[in-house]
């Protein structure tokens, strides 16, 4: 387990790695950004440095949870506030075939994209969308925002999870999911302390096991079971 670590040091190492591989990170951020039409078109270009950058990022996959756990609370807040959306954007690229279909539909007007949506009203067969400066009616709405991982400000997905949190058997983690003892993934209860043999995984540990995916979850699960059997 790492001692408390400075996020500034991780940033320094990341930029040094980009420099070593000849990558201009600021240029990639400008060109590929977070999703304007121009930036999405750049994603269709061949032989860019974006693949090299994504290779560097994915080399971090097995260490992200330990690095996140080693950060101070202040540095974790800094990461989630200023860096996490862009990091996630580069870490999870859209498949080229899907992007080509999206851009064709966008260019032909089959789909339209707006920002600054404030409210949605369901009509009999359509949706009325209130934007910052106008209202529009559409046939379909595509929710591309993803799952709300912050349990304290979302509708709980199941009655069971809601009951476990309301009875303080599980407690929400500030940065998503619930609190667990890492790396054992044993639940931390406000009411009972560490709940040995009560393991939490998946999206419910995203606040600590940042960047988790099926492969990493299975690897961590095997480690936890192995440790349990050898106690």
Secondary structure per residue as TSV (DSSP state, phi and psi in degrees):
chain	resnum	aa	ss	phi	psi
A	1	X	-	360.0	137.0
A	2	X	-	-78.0	148.6
A	3	X	-	-72.6	172.1
A	4	X	-	-56.7	137.0
A	5	X	B	-129.4	152.4
A	6	X	-	-91.6	129.4
A	7	X	H	-62.5	-32.5
A	8	X	H	-60.3	-33.6
A	9	X	H	-69.2	-39.7
A	10	X	H	-63.4	-43.1
A	11	X	H	-60.3	-43.1
A	12	X	H	-59.9	-46.5
A	13	X	H	-62.9	-40.7
A	14	X	H	-61.7	-46.3
A	15	X	H	-67.8	-33.9
A	16	X	H	-65.9	-38.3
A	17	X	H	-65.1	-42.7
A	18	X	H	-60.7	-43.6
A	19	X	H	-61.9	-41.2
A	20	X	H	-63.4	-33.0
A	21	X	T	-91.4	5.8
A	22	X	T	72.7	30.2
A	23	X	-	-102.5	130.4
A	24	X	-	-92.5	95.5
A	25	X	H	-63.2	-40.2
A	26	X	H	-62.6	-38.5
A	27	X	H	-65.8	-41.3
A	28	X	H	-63.8	-39.1
A	29	X	H	-61.9	-40.8
A	30	X	H	-69.0	-42.6
A	31	X	H	-77.8	-36.5
A	32	X	H	-110.4	-15.6
A	33	X	-	24.9	-142.7
A	34	X	S	-111.8	7.0
A	35	X	-	129.6	21.9
A	36	X	-	-68.3	165.3
A	37	X	H	-59.6	-42.8
A	38	X	H	-62.2	-42.5
A	39	X	H	-68.0	-37.3
A	40	X	H	-66.2	-36.9
A	41	X	H	-62.1	-36.1
A	42	X	H	-62.8	-29.5
A	43	X	H	-64.7	-20.8
A	44	X	T	-85.1	-5.6
A	45	X	-	-69.1	149.3
A	46	X	S	-94.5	154.1
A	47	X	S	57.0	48.6
A	48	X	-	-100.3	171.6
A	49	X	T	-80.2	-2.2
A	50	X	H	-60.6	-40.6
A	51	X	H	-62.5	-35.5
A	52	X	H	-66.4	-43.9
A	53	X	H	-60.1	-44.3
A	54	X	H	-65.8	-31.6
A	55	X	H	-64.8	-41.0
A	56	X	H	-62.3	-45.3
A	57	X	H	-61.8	-43.0
A	58	X	H	-73.4	-18.1
A	59	X	H	-65.7	-19.7
A	60	X	T	-84.3	-9.9
A	61	X	G	-50.0	-46.7
A	62	X	G	-75.7	-8.4
A	63	X	G	-112.3	-6.9
A	64	X	H	-60.3	-44.2
A	65	X	H	-64.2	-42.2
A	66	X	H	-67.6	-40.2
A	67	X	H	-63.7	-42.1
A	68	X	H	-64.0	-42.1
A	69	X	H	-67.1	-25.7
A	70	X	H	-84.8	-12.5
A	71	X	B	-74.8	150.7
A	72	X	-	-69.8	161.4
A	73	X	H	-58.2	-40.9
A	74	X	H	-63.5	-41.6
A	75	X	H	-70.7	-33.7
A	76	X	H	-65.2	-40.8
A	77	X	H	-62.5	-40.5
A	78	X	H	-61.9	-44.6
A	79	X	I	-60.6	-50.7
A	80	X	I	-67.3	-31.2
A	81	X	I	-79.5	-44.3
A	82	X	I	-107.5	-21.2
A	83	X	I	-123.7	-30.5
A	84	X	H	-59.4	-44.9
A	85	X	H	-58.5	-42.6
A	86	X	H	-70.1	-40.1
A	87	X	H	-60.8	-45.9
A	88	X	H	-64.0	-37.4
A	89	X	H	-60.7	-44.9
A	90	X	H	-75.5	-28.9
A	91	X	H	-76.9	-27.2
A	92	X	S	-123.4	75.1
A	93	X	-	-69.3	154.2
A	94	X	-	-78.8	136.4
A	95	X	-	-56.5	141.5
A	96	X	H	-57.8	-42.0
A	97	X	H	-62.1	-41.4
A	98	X	H	-66.4	-40.3
A	99	X	H	-64.5	-40.4
A	100	X	H	-62.3	-42.0
A	101	X	H	-65.4	-41.3
A	102	X	H	-62.2	-46.0
A	103	X	H	-67.9	-37.0
A	104	X	H	-61.5	-44.2
A	105	X	H	-68.3	-36.1
A	106	X	H	-68.3	-43.2
A	107	X	H	-69.3	-30.4
A	108	X	H	-89.0	-5.5
A	109	X	T	85.1	6.3
A	110	X	S	-64.5	-35.7
A	111	X	S	-122.1	155.0
A	112	X	-	-128.5	148.3
A	113	X	-	-122.7	128.9
A	114	X	-	-125.5	162.0
A	115	X	-	-123.1	172.3
A	116	X	-	61.5	44.1
A	117	X	-	-73.0	133.0
A	118	X	-	-109.5	-31.7
A	119	X	E	-162.3	157.5
A	120	X	E	-130.5	133.2
A	121	X	E	-119.4	129.1
A	122	X	E	-83.1	122.6
A	123	X	-	-95.2	-171.8
A	124	X	S	-63.0	-44.4
A	125	X	S	-131.3	1.3
A	126	X	S	-137.1	-176.1
A	127	X	E	-123.0	137.9
A	128	X	E	-104.0	123.5
A	129	X	E	-111.5	123.5
A	130	X	E	-92.8	117.7
A	131	X	-	-99.2	-176.8
A	132	X	S	-63.6	-38.3
A	133	X	S	-122.4	-0.4
A	134	X	-	-159.6	174.1
A	135	X	E	-123.2	141.4
A	136	X	E	-132.8	154.0
A	137	X	E	-113.7	136.0
A	138	X	E	-135.4	159.0
A	139	X	S	-82.4	-37.9
A	140	X	-	-134.5	146.1
A	141	X	-	-118.8	133.0
A	142	X	-	-108.3	116.5
A	143	X	-	-86.0	105.0
A	144	X	-	-107.6	18.3
A	145	X	S	-83.4	-15.3
A	146	X	-	83.2	-178.5
A	147	X	-	-76.8	138.1
A	148	X	-	-77.8	111.9
A	149	X	-	-92.0	-8.8
A	150	X	-	-89.1	105.8
A	151	X	G	-71.0	-23.1
A	152	X	G	-74.6	-17.1
A	153	X	G	-126.7	27.8
A	154	X	S	-133.9	163.4
A	155	X	-	-73.8	125.5
A	156	X	-	-64.0	137.7
A	157	X	S	-69.2	-26.3
A	158	X	-	-139.9	155.5
A	159	X	H	-62.6	-37.6
A	160	X	H	-62.4	-49.0
A	161	X	H	-62.5	-41.1
A	162	X	H	-60.4	-41.7
A	163	X	H	-66.7	-41.7
A	164	X	H	-62.1	-36.6
A	165	X	H	-77.0	-43.0
A	166	X	H	-63.3	-32.0
A	167	X	T	-90.1	7.8
A	168	X	T	61.7	26.2
A	169	X	S	-78.8	-38.3
A	170	X	S	-115.2	152.9
A	171	X	-	-132.3	138.1
A	172	X	B	-62.3	144.9
A	173	X	-	-93.2	138.7
A	174	X	T	-52.8	-39.2
A	175	X	T	-101.2	14.6
A	176	X	S	128.1	142.7
A	177	X	S	71.1	-149.8
A	178	X	B	-121.1	165.9
A	179	X	-	-81.4	134.9
A	180	X	E	-136.5	161.4
A	181	X	E	-84.5	116.4
A	182	X	T	-101.1	138.1
A	183	X	T	-96.7	10.6
A	184	X	T	-73.7	-17.9
A	185	X	T	64.4	24.3
A	186	X	E	-84.1	135.9
A	187	X	E	-64.5	142.5
A	188	X	E	-105.7	120.1
A	189	X	E	-107.6	132.1
A	190	X	T	-62.7	-27.0
A	191	X	T	-89.3	-37.9
A	192	X	T	-121.4	0.0
A	193	X	E	81.6	-149.8
A	194	X	E	-72.9	125.7
A	195	X	E	-94.8	91.9
A	196	X	E	-65.1	138.4
A	197	X	E	73.1	10.8
A	198	X	E	-114.4	100.0
A	199	X	E	-103.3	142.8
A	200	X	-	-121.1	141.7
A	201	X	-	-147.1	-178.4
A	202	X	G	71.8	-147.4
A	203	X	G	-62.5	-19.0
A	204	X	G	-76.5	-6.1
A	205	X	G	-120.4	19.6
A	206	X	T	-61.9	-27.9
A	207	X	T	-66.7	-26.0
A	208	X	T	-109.5	-46.7
A	209	X	S	-88.4	67.2
A	210	X	T	-61.7	138.1
A	211	X	T	78.4	18.0
A	212	X	-	-66.3	148.4
A	213	X	-	-141.8	178.3
A	214	X	H	-57.8	-43.8
A	215	X	H	-64.0	-46.5
A	216	X	H	-66.8	-36.3
A	217	X	H	-65.1	-42.0
A	218	X	H	-65.4	-39.5
A	219	X	H	-63.3	-44.0
A	220	X	H	-66.5	-39.5
A	221	X	H	-61.9	-42.6
A	222	X	H	-61.8	-39.7
A	223	X	H	-64.8	-43.6
A	224	X	H	-64.0	-45.2
A	225	X	H	-64.7	-41.6
A	226	X	H	-61.5	-43.9
A	227	X	H	-63.9	-36.3
A	228	X	H	-65.9	-40.2
A	229	X	H	-72.6	-21.0
A	230	X	T	-97.6	2.6
A	231	X	-	-69.5	360.0
